Amino acid sequence: MNRTVFSLPAHSEYRTRGGLGVTRSVEQFSGGANRLDDLIELLDRRRGVVLSSGTTVPGRYESFDLGFSDPPLQLETVGFDFSLQALNARGRVLIAFLGNVLREPCVVISERDATRLAGHVVRGAAPVDEDQRTPPRQRDVAGARSGGGAGCERRSAARPVRRVRL
């Protein structure tokens, strides 16, 4: 099976806007279907994920396999409540960092220690019109594809406005 290898540098380091230093390493494997099978088998005992696509559409989609084991964090959500749990030493570093920099007015942290952050997201009451969610250029392209052209505004006005709560 032909698998695409993404062209990422083998090693890179950078600092996020929030000040977190990130070191990223890429390990490529080719022709080693056993290695992918080994990862899939490992996930029966350890946390992780394998994403695989066998779809190839020339100029649009390529087949790929992406996977990892032993992630640093676990995110759980129920409704507007969330918790982040460190799963290893890397996760504890991320919990400490996030606890210090997560200062959004819509996020309330109710629980914080060395291995866990928990809280909830504050939702605004105002609905958002679909037109406010899609940038104008994308709306124009979507209208042109559907044959809407200049008539989109008229047709939209005739239909009820779809409101989406964020």
C-alpha positions as CSV (number, residue, x, y, z in Angstrom):
1,M,0.0,0.0,0.0
2,N,1.4,3.4,-0.9
3,R,1.5,5.7,2.1
4,T,2.3,9.4,2.0
5,V,5.1,10.7,4.2
6,F,4.5,14.2,5.3
7,S,7.5,16.4,4.7
8,L,8.2,17.7,8.2
9,P,11.7,18.3,9.5
10,A,13.0,15.4,11.6
11,H,13.4,17.8,14.6
12,S,12.3,21.3,15.4
13,E,12.1,23.6,18.4
14,Y,10.0,26.7,18.9
15,R,8.3,28.8,21.6
16,T,4.5,29.5,21.6
17,R,3.1,33.0,22.0
18,G,2.3,32.0,25.6
19,G,5.9,31.2,26.2
20,L,5.9,27.3,26.1
21,G,9.0,25.8,24.6
22,V,8.1,23.0,22.2
23,T,10.4,20.3,20.9
24,R,8.9,18.2,18.1
25,S,10.4,15.1,16.6
26,V,9.1,13.1,13.6
27,E,9.8,9.5,13.2
28,Q,9.0,8.3,9.7
29,F,8.4,4.7,8.9
30,S,8.0,3.2,5.5
31,G,7.3,-0.3,4.3
32,G,7.0,-1.3,8.0
33,A,3.4,-2.3,8.2
34,N,4.5,-4.3,11.3
35,R,5.3,-1.1,13.1
36,L,1.8,0.2,12.6
37,D,0.4,-3.1,13.7
38,D,2.7,-3.0,16.7
39,L,1.3,0.4,17.6
40,I,-2.3,-0.7,17.2
41,E,-1.6,-3.7,19.4
42,L,0.1,-1.5,22.0
43,L,-3.1,0.7,22.2
44,D,-4.9,-2.3,23.7
45,R,-2.8,-1.7,26.8
46,R,-1.9,2.0,26.7
47,R,-3.5,5.2,25.7
48,G,-3.1,6.7,22.3
49,V,-4.6,6.9,18.8
50,V,-4.1,5.7,15.3
51,L,-5.7,7.7,12.5
52,S,-5.6,6.1,9.1
53,S,-7.0,7.0,5.7
54,G,-6.9,4.8,2.7
55,T,-8.5,7.4,0.5
56,T,-6.6,8.8,-2.4
57,V,-8.0,11.5,-4.7
58,P,-5.3,12.9,-6.9
59,G,-4.7,16.6,-6.1
60,R,-6.9,16.4,-3.0
61,Y,-6.4,13.5,-0.6
62,E,-3.6,11.2,0.0
63,S,-3.5,8.0,2.1
64,F,-1.8,8.4,5.5
65,D,-1.3,6.8,8.8
66,L,-0.7,8.9,12.0
67,G,-0.4,7.6,15.5
68,F,1.0,7.9,18.9
69,S,0.9,6.3,22.3
70,D,1.3,7.7,25.9
71,P,-0.2,11.2,25.4
72,P,0.6,13.7,28.1
73,L,-2.9,14.9,28.9
74,Q,-6.4,13.6,29.1
75,L,-9.3,16.0,28.3
76,E,-12.8,15.1,29.6
77,T,-15.8,17.3,29.0
78,V,-19.5,17.0,30.1
79,G,-21.6,19.9,28.9
80,F,-19.7,23.0,29.7
81,D,-17.5,21.4,32.4
82,F,-14.0,20.2,31.6
83,S,-11.1,18.5,33.3
84,L,-7.5,18.1,32.1
85,Q,-5.5,15.4,33.8
86,A,-1.8,14.9,33.5
87,L,-1.0,11.3,32.5
88,N,2.8,11.5,32.8
89,A,5.7,13.9,33.5
90,R,5.1,15.8,30.2
91,G,1.5,16.3,31.2
92,R,2.5,17.8,34.6
93,V,4.6,20.3,32.7
94,L,1.6,21.2,30.5
95,I,-0.8,21.4,33.5
96,A,1.5,23.8,35.3
97,F,1.9,25.9,32.1
98,L,-1.8,26.0,31.3
99,G,-2.7,26.8,34.9
100,N,-0.5,29.9,34.7
101,V,-1.5,31.2,31.2
102,L,-5.2,30.2,30.8
103,R,-6.7,33.6,31.5
104,E,-9.8,33.7,29.3
105,P,-12.9,35.5,30.5
106,C,-15.0,32.6,29.2
107,V,-13.1,29.9,31.2
108,V,-13.5,29.5,34.9
109,I,-10.9,27.3,36.7
110,S,-12.5,25.7,39.7
111,E,-9.9,23.1,40.6
112,R,-6.1,23.2,40.1
113,D,-3.2,21.1,41.4
114,A,0.0,19.7,40.0
115,T,-1.8,17.0,37.9
116,R,-5.2,18.4,37.2
117,L,-7.1,21.5,36.0
118,A,-10.9,21.5,36.1
119,G,-13.5,24.2,35.4
120,H,-16.2,25.2,33.0
121,V,-16.8,27.4,30.0
122,V,-19.1,30.4,30.4
123,R,-21.5,30.6,27.5
124,G,-22.9,33.8,26.2
125,A,-26.6,34.1,25.7
126,A,-26.5,35.8,22.3
127,P,-27.0,33.5,19.3
128,V,-24.7,33.9,16.3
129,D,-26.1,34.1,12.8
130,E,-24.6,31.8,10.3
131,D,-23.5,34.8,8.2
132,Q,-21.4,35.9,11.2
133,R,-19.6,32.6,11.4
134,T,-18.5,32.3,7.7
135,P,-16.1,34.9,6.3
136,P,-17.6,36.8,3.3
137,R,-15.2,35.3,0.8
138,Q,-16.2,31.7,1.7
139,R,-19.9,32.7,1.6
140,D,-19.4,34.2,-1.9
141,V,-17.7,31.0,-3.1
142,A,-20.4,28.8,-1.6
143,G,-23.1,30.9,-3.2
144,A,-21.4,30.8,-6.6
145,R,-21.0,27.0,-6.4
146,S,-24.7,26.5,-5.6
147,G,-25.7,28.9,-8.4
148,G,-26.7,31.5,-5.9
149,G,-24.6,34.4,-7.2
150,A,-26.3,37.7,-6.6
151,G,-29.6,36.0,-5.8
152,C,-28.2,34.6,-2.5
153,E,-29.3,37.6,-0.5
154,R,-32.9,37.3,-1.7
155,R,-33.1,33.5,-1.2
156,S,-31.5,33.8,2.3
157,A,-34.0,36.4,3.3
158,A,-36.9,34.2,2.3
159,R,-35.7,31.3,4.5
160,P,-35.6,31.5,8.3
161,V,-32.2,32.5,9.7
162,R,-30.4,29.6,11.2
163,R,-29.0,30.6,14.6
164,V,-26.1,28.8,16.2
165,R,-25.2,29.1,19.9
166,L,-21.5,28.9,20.6
